[in-house]
Amino acid sequence: MITRLAHVCIHTEDLAETERFYCDLLGLEKGFVFMKDDALFGYYIKLGNDSFIEVFKGDPGAAGNIDHLAIETDDINQVISTLRSNGFDATDKKLGVDKSWQSWTEDPNGVKIEFHQYTDESLQFRGGACEVDW
């Protein structure tokens, strides 16, 4: 059911400097970008083995905060059912702007977890840009 860590989401006040650190200095590659109101809002950085760092522009003071963990699954419906039947809230599955299925919950410590099931159209594999409205 669970296959691996899909991504860790971090916030930054400076998208360019964060890209320079991960891509230029560490040699990683951007996978795709998020756009909001025709401006760069964030991006995925490829870590290898289909794992990523998701970076979003955050409010001042939010830099460095880890927003959530994303755990890849090959059966999101089963994950939702298992969580709910064991007393945990889980959102209904939804196709995200990156063309991947997602459902959200929190662990017992309040850590936000996004369960992620890729599709053939997922930008994690195809690249490109997706327009966000949140």
GIWO-V222821 format. One record per helix or strand of 3 or more residues. SS is the DSSP state (2 for helix, 1 for strand). FROM is the first residue (numbers start at 1). TO is the last residue. If there is no record, write none. Layout:
ss:from:to
SS:FROM:TO
SS:FROM:TO
This chain:
ss:from:to
1:2:12
2:15:25
1:29:36
1:39:48
1:51:57
1:66:73
2:76:85
1:101:106
1:112:117
2:123:126
1:128:131
